[in-house]
Amino acid sequence: MAKRKNDNLRLGEALQEFIAENKLQKGMDRVNAREAWKNLMGNGVNNYTTAIELRNDTLFVSLSSSVLREELSLGKSKIIKLLNEELGKDLITKIVLR
């Protein structure tokens, strides 16, 4: 069991420390990437989105509409830039639409 610390920490700092100690950052990045996609794309695209998965630095997005998939594929670089801005770090380097 971990030794208890007597330092007074803010809640945010304590959570960040917990995430770092337990190596949970990859999982948090996956959740944050899903949320960023949902926030950025809006209801129109989210209605056709069936799955979102972040593996390494690639975001895999499954879409049920081939027309929408083709439209989004034309603006991949802009979508990557907007997602990384939403996440606050360069987490995504590639998007695969399927």
N, C-alpha and C positions, 0 to 999 in steps of 0.2 A: 504494500500500500504506500502511496506517495506521502511524503512528509508534509505536514501542514505548514503553510507560511503565515506569518503574522502581519505581512504587509497589507496596507489598505490599498486596494485597487478599484478602479472604476469597473463597472460591469463589462463594458466593451473591451477593456484591456484584459480582463479575466477570461472572457470568451476567446479572444485572439490567442492568449497563452495556452488555453485548453486545446484549441484547434492545432496549434503548433506542436505541443507536447504529444498529442495523440495522432499526429500525421493525418489530419482530416481535411487538409486544404484541397486535395484533388476532388473529393466528394463535394465540398462546398463550391468549387469551381463548376462542377457539373450542374448543380442546382442553380447557381447564378446564371449560367449560360442559358438554361431553359427559360428562366424568368426574363432574362434580357430579350430573348427571341419573342416571347409572348408580349412584352411591353412595347417592343419596337415595331413589330409587324401589325399589331392591331387585330380586331375581330375578323376582318375580311380574310386575312391569310391564316389566322389561327383556326378558323372553321375547317380549312382543308389540310391542316397539319395533323398528322397521325402520330408521329414520334419525333423526339429530339434527343440526340445523344452526343455527348462530347467525349471523344477518345483522343488522348494526347493533345494535339493542337488542332484537330479537325472536328468540325461540327457536322454531324450527319442529321439531315432533316428529311423525314418521309412525308410526302405530300400526296393527297388523293387526287389531285387535279394535274394532268399533264400540261395543260395550257398555263397554269400558274407556275409550274416547275420551269417551263421554258422562259416565261417572263422574268422570274427571279434569277435565273441563270445569267441573264444579260447584265445584271447589276451586282454580281457576287462581290466584287472588290469594294463597292460602296457599302454593302451590307456588312462585310467583315469590319470595315472601318467604324461603322455606327455601333456594331455590337461591342467592339473593343472599347469604344468611348463609354458606352453604357456600363461596361464591367470595370472600367477604370484601370485596365492593364491590357497589354497585348497577349491575350490568351488564345485567340483563334487566328490561325493563319490560312485556313482552307475551309471551304464549305462544300459538302457533297449533298446535292439534292437528289432524292430518289423516290 
